[in-house]
């Protein structure tokens, strides 16, 4: 399949996909953790990492896997968020073919795990993953960075944009405690998941807690 925006090394992309027929793809904490481990371990040129081997034979824990030396990275991840039936990533391709290789390992690895665990067959995701080119100085990058990190609000505050009284402090607390996105990693939370990110290859509001907090405050206001 030819893409509208081919993958070019050094360029930024929004990658996303959802479960086939909008089905739930994360049913438990272990499902989320499996995908998160794959976000980390699939980002390498080597083919030697097998997550089942690391977990079942080498008895590596979640935290131990997210500190393994992966060698040269094939993409940089700037933001990620997992919802019950879909996921979003902002990435930069670091080597030719990096995005395709990473997403193949991520999608195949998680689909096999999910199908075996829940005794199902067939496709898990709704076709080939979707992608869109992002200009680093483009307003789309800013909007997307905010949207991906605020997306989990739909879980607890589905009508948050329509509320007359905006409980921003309550919303921010929810996002800070939501484990399945990179939001906590940008507000100086000490999580091993921070190793998934390579924020230095992204704009300045990706790169320190104050810039991120200021950015998210502005994003809340702009979208209400």
Residue pairs with C-beta under 8 A, 6 or more apart in sequence:
1 128
3 131
5 13
5 131
5 132
5 133
7 13
7 93
7 97
7 98
7 99
7 100
7 131
8 93
9 93
9 94
9 95
9 96
9 98
10 92
10 93
10 94
11 92
11 93
11 133
11 134
12 78
12 90
12 91
12 92
12 133
12 134
12 135
12 136
12 141
12 202
13 90
13 91
13 92
13 93
13 99
13 131
13 132
13 133
13 134
14 88
14 89
14 90
14 131
14 132
14 134
14 144
15 88
15 89
15 90
15 91
15 99
15 103
15 129
15 130
15 131
16 86
16 87
16 88
16 89
16 129
16 130
16 131
17 86
17 87
17 107
17 125
17 126
17 127
17 129
17 130
18 25
18 85
18 86
18 87
18 125
18 126
19 25
19 85
19 86
19 124
19 125
19 126
20 122
20 123
20 124
20 125
20 126
20 127
21 126
22 85
22 126
23 85
23 124
24 84
24 85
25 31
25 84
25 85
25 86
25 87
25 110
25 114
25 124
25 125
26 32
26 35
26 82
26 83
26 84
26 85
26 180
27 118
31 114
31 117
32 82
32 179
32 180
33 62
34 51
34 110
34 113
35 82
35 87
35 106
35 110
36 62
36 66
36 82
36 180
36 193
36 196
37 51
37 62
37 65
37 66
38 51
38 105
38 106
38 109
38 110
39 77
39 80
39 89
39 106
39 196
40 65
40 66
40 68
40 70
40 195
40 196
41 49
41 51
41 54
41 65
41 68
41 70
42 49
42 102
42 105
42 106
42 109
43 70
43 73
43 74
43 75
43 77
43 102
43 196
44 70
44 71
44 72
44 73
44 74
45 71
45 72
45 74
45 95
46 70
46 71
49 68
49 70
51 65
51 109
51 113
54 60
54 65
54 68
55 65
60 68
62 192
63 192
66 192
66 193
66 195
66 196
67 192
67 195
72 94
72 95
73 94
73 198
74 93
74 94
74 95
74 97
74 98
74 99
74 101
74 102
75 91
75 92
75 93
75 94
75 98
75 99
75 102
76 91
76 92
76 94
76 198
76 201
76 202
77 89
77 90
77 91
77 182
77 196
77 197
77 198
78 90
78 91
78 92
78 145
78 197
78 198
78 199
78 201
78 202
78 206
79 88
79 89
79 90
79 144
79 145
79 148
79 149
79 181
79 182
79 197
79 206
80 87
80 88
80 89
80 90
80 148
80 181
80 182
80 196
81 87
81 88
81 148
81 149
81 151
81 152
81 180
81 181
81 182
81 183
82 180
82 181
83 151
83 152
83 154
83 155
84 155
88 147
88 148
88 151
90 134
90 141
90 144
90 145
90 148
90 202
91 99
91 102
92 201
92 202
93 99
99 131
103 129
107 125
107 129
110 124
111 123
111 124
111 125
114 120
114 124
115 121
115 122
115 124
134 140
134 141
134 144
135 141
136 202
136 203
141 203
142 203
142 205
142 215
145 205
145 206
145 215
146 215
146 216
146 219
146 223
148 181
149 175
149 181
149 182
149 183
149 186
149 216
150 175
150 216
150 219
150 220
150 223
151 181
152 174
152 175
152 178
152 180
152 181
152 183
153 160
153 171
153 174
153 175
154 160
155 178
156 174
157 163
157 167
157 171
157 174
160 166
160 171
161 223
161 224
166 220
166 224
168 220
171 220
172 216
175 181
175 183
175 184
176 183
176 184
176 187
176 189
177 184
178 184
179 193
182 193
182 196
182 197
184 191
184 193
185 191
185 193
185 194
185 196
185 197
186 199
186 206
186 209
186 212
187 209
187 212
187 213
188 209
199 206
199 207
200 207
204 211
205 211
205 212
205 214
205 215
206 212
